[in-house]
Amino acid sequence: MARDDVDRPGAEQWVPERPTHEALLEAVRGCRGCELHADATQAVMGSGPPGARLLVLGEQPGDREDVEGEPFVGPAGRLLDRALTDVGVDPAEVYRTNVVKHFRWSGMRGKRRIHQSPKTAHVAACAPWLRAELSVVRPQGAVLLGGTAGKAVYGSSFKVGETRGRLVDWPERLGTEHPPAWVLTTTHPSAVLRADDRDAAYDDLVADLRVAAEALSAG
């Protein structure tokens, strides 16, 4: 049997049949759907009000998120909070989660582990968790942060630049029972932090999020 078949059975068998947010938080701790669990401190489920009108979807937990067990608590998360606040969205009212629930990393830089993007196989293995979260939260809209989140939802040919800052439909391909009414794609806040012109990159992120904020206000 191929190694991928052994190491990545997928998360479906660990997802509760009747998910609640509390049940997901408990169940994800035991997930062995792919090999990433072996090197991560813990699985990181989404966080926020179960009935949030806006869901924000990123790539995977980072170094701080892996340690603290909460999504978006590192530098990128703080920048996201600032951007949401700037467009009039209360960060506390947003449900935040990641496509992949375990931190993938390679090597160390000082005391900090170096982020390594998840493979398509890791994203596929974790997909049942996202479907379960959507069934619990049932958000009005979803913001996809970066290419990994976009490809998880729309497929491998997805490119951020083709839809960035525009409202588009949730795809039927995921088979979600309660899909968001609209989706907006933008860059990941970590890309803003890496940008040569950080102010300009931040302004672009805020402009995109303002479209989402206006859609929420329109109901």
TAQUIUR-V606235 format. One record per helix or strand of 3 or more residues. SS is the DSSP state (H for helix, E for strand). FROM is the first residue (numbers start at 1). TO is the last residue. If there is no record, write none. Layout:
ss & from & to
SS & FROM & TO
SS & FROM & TO
//
This chain:
ss & from & to
H & 3 & 7
H & 12 & 14
H & 21 & 30
H & 35 & 38
E & 54 & 60
H & 63 & 68
H & 75 & 86
H & 91 & 93
E & 94 & 100
E & 105 & 109
E & 112 & 115
H & 120 & 137
E & 141 & 145
H & 147 & 154
H & 160 & 163
H & 172 & 174
E & 182 & 186
H & 189 & 194
H & 198 & 218
//
